[in-house]
Amino acid sequence: IGFDQTDPVMSATGAPGDLTYNYSASAVGMAMSGLTVDGVPVPADIAKVNFAMSDLAYTVHSTVGDLRSLQQNMSIAGVSYDVAFTDPEGEGTFKLVGAMQGIAMDGSGVLPLDGDPQDMNAMLSAGLDFDGTFTSTGGNYELTFNGPEGSGTANSTSEGGEISIAMDTNGLSYGIQQRNVDYNMLITEFPLPLSISAAEIGTTLKMPLQKSSDPQDFGIEVLLSDFTMSDMIWGLFDPSGQLPRDPASLLVDLSGQAKVLFNFLDPTQAAILDQTGATPGELNALTLNALALDAAGAKLTGEGAFTFDNSDLVTFDGMPRPLGGINLNLVGGNGLLDKLVGMGLVPEEQAMAARMMMGLFAVPGDAPDTLNSRIEVNAEGHVLANGQRIR
């Protein structure tokens, strides 16, 4: 691998135990200068890997006491990459070209001075704590490939996004988001081009990692905003255009508390759990902060919360007994079901069964084609739908 720098500047300032490192360069490039397989050099036109960065600036501040503390940030105006491989026997090619703009990274961490990096559970107990955020203002790539099993092209653009991660004794937090994404693909095995886009795609996760006798917080959120797909894809299952093709959106936001009964990052405990089949944890509370699904002319929303009694595994056949309720609202459900039946996607008998279920669990709202439902479990373990006992 060859490495090139233009106008590199590196400095270290401070005193032992309190140092700041700075690095900058107007351009940095890496390229594969040669590849050897089984001792035989591969010709340059068979394999290519080029990677380039512009206007790079990187700073690290390190202090050492009982623990080592790090604060770092980085900015890069642009990154580009060009990767290509050709099968020497002529059975296929692969090419990937892409770029990212406006890259920034900001992070901090605390590291134990002694410890085995492979034993993350011990590192956490010794004080490991880090968090970081990686952002960009845009990116794109183009992929082409062909081989004995098929060929195709794919390309994507976005207006940037963010990746964040944090870990400490409270657990792991992770998030990823992309804005204004467009994706296109054409492959020989599928006769039509595939094109989809979304204003925002994102997910976040929070989970505990270490054993505790007290309940710990967890959560997950999934977001898909203004999702659209090309008319060619719609035409595969709705050629006559009966379904509204407005942008679709989905939001699921869950949080709760659970007791973790073993250390997830301890390989010894993980092996014991795998061998014994022991219960890894107890669910204590679950809250649906938000549910919103808007697609094909129908909209479902909901919210609610439950607590769980892990001392009672009898009332609900092995499941901890819940207490609480959830509210749901469906607009346009019957109209969508009628269209699906008319399109032949849902048999009439299945539609009838679905309507019977909706009649059992929901009541009509004030507006046309609106259903409301309140499902709850009371202190006696009774399941109620809109005040009527169904279990």
Secondary structure, 3 states (H helix, E strand, C coil): CEEEEECCEEEEEEECCEEEEEEEEEEEEEECCCEEECCEEECCCCEEEEEEEEEEEEEEEEEECCEEEEEEEEEEEEEEEEEEEECCCCCCEEEEEEEEEEEEEEEEEEEECCCCCCCHHHHHHCCCEEEEEEEECEEEEEEEEEECCEEEEEEEEECCEEEEEEEECCEEEEEEEEEEEEEEEEECCCCCCEEEEEEEEEEEEEECCCCCCCCEEEEEEEEEEEEEECHHHHHHHCCCCCCCCCCEEEEEEEEEEEEECCCCCCHHHHHHHHHHCCCCEEEEEEEEEEEEEEECCEEEEEEEEEEEECCCCCCECCECEEEEEEEEEEECHHHHHHHHHHHCCCCHHHHHHHHHHHHHHCEECCCCCEEEEEEEECCCCCEEECCEECC
